Amino acid sequence: MEKVSLAKELSATTYPGRGIVIGKTADGKHAVTAYFIMGRSENSRNRVFVTEGEGIRTQAYDPSKLEDPSLIIYAPVRVLGNKTIVTNGDQTDTIYELMDKQQTFEQALRTREFEPDAPNYTPRISGIMHVENGSYNYAMSILKSNNGDPSSCNRYTFAYENPKAGEGRFIHTYMGDGNPLPSFEGEPTVVDIEGDIDSFTNMVWENLNEDNKVSLFVRYIDIETGKYETRIVNKNK
């Protein structure tokens, strides 16, 4: 699979939905992740990311306008020891709780499926990064309906050992805008990872559709020490 420009991938559609990028900086020193949310409805757009512990959670920007919190209020990022979990829903908690009981990433996700938001049946996308004593690997997952048929759940896991410097993988919920929204297809896209945390954060944010983007989280983790830096960008301020 050919590596492509992350900026071009992000700007190629007005509505990729929610997206996860995981990879490694060009100098090989940092594990990188980005998670963004977008919204078409007022309920979806009425959100911000806020820090919670070592991770983040979504929160209503204007609580008086919050309608249905079930699929929009959750903790996208949680940290379990040397593992960083990033997802687009409350399966973050499922992964955290079951891995804490010695189950694997895949086993935890076997207990979940796509979101019950007919007719879109939004895929659940998840990532996990393992940084320990100078080593780094990660995995990504997507749980989706069988081409819009909710009677079947298709489950895919992609694991990346010793990822290449300057390279990452990008997975998102939708192939583009539509009604119903078409689920992501294929392997996570190979993308370039360039720059320090601020230039990378700015690049991602600037290439998301202006009307639909809501919030962005970026984290750079030092592979040798495990120390990290985080950036959060919210459209609602």
Buried (B, 14 or more C-beta within 10 A) or exposed (E): EEBBBBBEBBBEBBBBBBBBBBBBBBEEBBBBBBBBBBBBEEBBBBBBBEEBEEBBBBBBBEEEEBEEBEBBBBBBBBBBEBBBBBBBBBBBBBBBEBBEEEBBBEEBBBEBBBBEEEEBBBBBBBBBBBBEEEEBBBBBBBBBBEEBEEEEBBBBBBEBEEBBEBBBBBBBBBBBBEEBBBBBEEEBBBBBBBBEBEEBBBBBBEBBBEEBBBBBBBBBBBBEEBEBEBBBBBBEE
